[in-house]
Amino acid sequence: MQGENHFPPLEKAMLERIRDKVEMVQNSNLPQVTDFLDPHQQQVVESYLKTCKEVKFMTYGGYPGAERAKIAVMSNNWIAESVNLGISLVEVKGSPKFKELTHRDYLGAALNLGLKREKLGDIIVGEQSAVIIIDEGVTSFLLQNLSQVNTISVALEEISPEKLVTPEENSKIISGTVASLRLDAVAGLGFGYSRSKIARVIKADQVKLNWQRVKDPSSQLKTGDVISLKGRGRIVLEDILGESKKGRLRIVVKKVR
C-alpha cells in the first residue's frame, strides 16, 4: 500500500488486515468487521478507508461516543445499520464493597482470563455495577469464567443495549499559560504537576499521546491532541489563544476523568 512507509510496524500490519477485509468485501459482497480499536487506530483505519471509493464503513463501540470501537467495512449498496458488529454487553455485579473496584480492576480480571485486549471494548464503571463491552465471540467464555474481580466475588449477566446507562462526561476546563507546546509543559498544566515531575513521569512510560506511548517530554502538541496519564484520566488541548504580555502561550485544556 502506498504511503505507509511512515507507519510503525504494528500499524502497517493493521492496515494490511484492513486491506484484506476490503478485498473480501469486494469478492463476497459481505461486510467485514474489525476487532475493537482504540481512537488512534480508528483514525488510521478510517483515513485509509476514505481512500477506498468502492466500499463504505461504520464505526461503533456499543453506544454513541464509545472510546474503543469496531469498524464495519461494507459495499456501498449495504445499509450500514443492518450490519451486525458482533458486540455484546455484560453487566457485572458484586457485594457492597463493589464500589471500591476500578476500571483497571475489571480490565485486569478479564485479561487474566486470557482474553485479548482487542476483544474488549469500553468498560463502564458505576457505583452498583459495571458493564463490560465485549466481542460476542468470547462472551460465553467471560460469563463462564469471570467469578471474581480483585478479591470481590461477582455475578455476570448479558444485557441488551437498551439497559445500558452511559456515563455523563466528568470534565473540567483549565486555562493557563505555558512556555511552549511541549508535552511536559501542557501535561504539567493539565494534571497539576511541576514540569520536572511530569517529565519524569513521561520518561517512566506513564503517559500516552493520542493513545500512543511517548517517552519524549519535548514532543510538540497541536490543538485536539489527547494526553493520557495512568490513574489520572486524560486532557485534551482544546485551544491555543495566543501569547500573553510575557511571551507565554495562553491555552485551554479539558480534563476528563
N, C-alpha and C positions, 0 to 999 in steps of 0.2 A: 504494500500500500504506500502510495506516495505521501511525503510529508510526515512520516512517522519517525524519522531518524532522531528527532529531538526528544522522543518519549523514553522514559525509563523502561527497562526490560519487562517489568510486570504490566505496564500499560500497553506495551507492544503486544504482549501475549493476550491481553484482554481484547484488544482491537482485532486481533486475528480471530478470536472466538466470535466476535460480533460480525466480522466479515463472513464467517462460515454460516452464521444464522441468516444473514441477508441472502446468501446463495441458496440455503434451504427453503426460505420463503419463496424465492423465485422459482425453484424447481418443483415445489409441492403445493404452493399457494396456501400453505397452512402457517398460522402465526407461530413465532418462536419467542420464548421468554427467557430473560437472564435470571441469575440469582440476585439477591439483594446487593445493591451497590451503595457506597457512601456518596455524599454530594459531589466530591471531586470526580469520582469515577463516572457518575451520571453526566457531568459536564463533558468529560472526554468522549463518552459514547454518543451523547446527543449531538455533539459537534460533528462527529463523523457521519451519523445517520442523516443529518440535514443535507449532506452532500449526495445522498443516495436517493435520487428522484423517483426510483421505481418502487420504493417502499415508504411507509409512514410508521410512526412509533407512538407509544403511550407510556408515560412514566407514572407509577403509582406504588404506594407503600402500605396500603391497608386503610388509610384515612387521609383526608386532604391535609397537606402540609407535612407529611411524614418526612423525616430526615433520610432514612435509609429506604430505598425503593427498588422495585423491579422495573425493567423496561421491556415492553412487548413490541416486537417488530412484526409488521404485517403488510400484506399487499394493499395497495391504495383502494381496492374495492371492498375491503373489510370494514365493518362497523367496529370502531375501537372498543366501545362499551360492551361488545359481545365476547370479547376475548377473556378467557379465564387465566388470570395471572398466577393461580396456584398459591394463594395466600390464606393462611388460617390465623385465628386469634385464640390464644389460650389464656384463660384467666387463672391467676394463682392466688389462693387464699391461705391464711395461716392463723396462728394464735394471736393473743393480744400484743405480743412482742413484735408482731409482723411489721409495724410501722417503723421499726428500727432498721429494716433492711433497705439497701440502696440499689441503684441501677447496677453498680459493679457486682453486688452480691448475686443478683439474678443472672447477669451475663456470665459470671464465673461458674455458677451452678450448671448452666446449660452447656458451656464449653467443656466443663469437666466430664460431662457425659460422653464426650467425643463428637459433639455437633460442631460443624464448621461455621465460622463467623458469617460466611456468605449465605447461609441458610436461615439466618436470623435477621429480622427487621428491627424496628424500634421496640424498646421496652418502656412501657408507660407505667410509672410507679405512682400509686395513690396511697392514701392513709390506711385503707381497709383491704386493698387488693392491688394486684399488678396485672398487666396484660402483656404477654409476650407475643409479638407478631412474628410468624414463622412460616417457612415453606411447607405447604401441605404434604409434601412427600415425606417429611420427617415428624409430622405432628403426632402420629401414633406412638412413635419412639419416645418423644418427650412426655406424653401423657402416661406412658407405662413406666418410665424410669426416673422421672424427677419427683422425689418424695421429700427432699429437704433442701432448703436454701440457707447457707451458712449453717447455723445449728438449729434452725426452726423447721419443724415439720410443716409441710404444705399439702394442699389438695388442689388438683388441677381440673379444669373443665373447659372444653372448647365452646366458644360463644359466637354468636352471629355479629356481624359488623354493626348492626343497629344497637347493640348493647354497649358498644364501646363509648366511653366518656373520654373525650380528648382533653388534654390539659390546656389550661389557659397559659399563654406565654408569660413567664415571670421575668420581665426585663426592666432595665434601668438605664436612662440616658445619662452619660457622663461627658461633660465638656471640660476642656483644659488646653494647655499648651505643651508642645514638645519641641525639642531642639531639632528633630528631623523625623522622617517617616521610617526610621529604623524599627525593626521588630521589637527590640528591647525597650525603646522609648514609648511606643504605642502600647505595648503589653503592660509595661510598668504603670502607665496611667490607668488603663482599663481595669487591672487587677489590684491596684493599690500597692504595688511593690516598688522598692527603690530600683533604679536602673541596674545597679550592681547585683542585687539579689535576683532580679528576673533574668539577668544574663547568665547567672549560674544555673538557674532552673532550665533555661533553654539549652545550655550545653549539656545538662544532665538528661536530655531527651524526654522532657516532660511536656513539651509544647508542640502543637501541630499548627501549621499554617495552611488554610484551605484543605484541612483534613489530611495533610501530608506531613510526615515527620520533618522537623527542621531543627538544626543544631547551631545555626549561624545567627548570633544576635544582631548582626548588621544587615540582615535581609531587608530589602526595601519593600514597603507596602504601598497599596493603592486603594482607592475607595471601593468598598464592597468586600475587601479581604476579611477572612474569618480566622481568628486566633483562638485555639482551644488549649486550656490548661487543665491537667488532670486534677479532678476533685474540686475545681473552681468554676466549671462551666465554660462559656466562651464569650468573646466580644467580637463585634463587627465594626469595622471602620466605616461609619455612616457618612461622614462629610469632612471635607477639608475647607476651612473658612478663610484661609489666607494668613498673612503674617501679622503678628502683634507689633506694637511700637518697639519692642525689644528685639525684634527679628526672629521670634519663635513662631512656630506654626500653630494656629488655633484649629483644633479638631473636635469632632463629636464622635463618640463611640457608644454603641449599645451593648450593654452587658446582659447576657441571657444565662439563667441557671438551668 
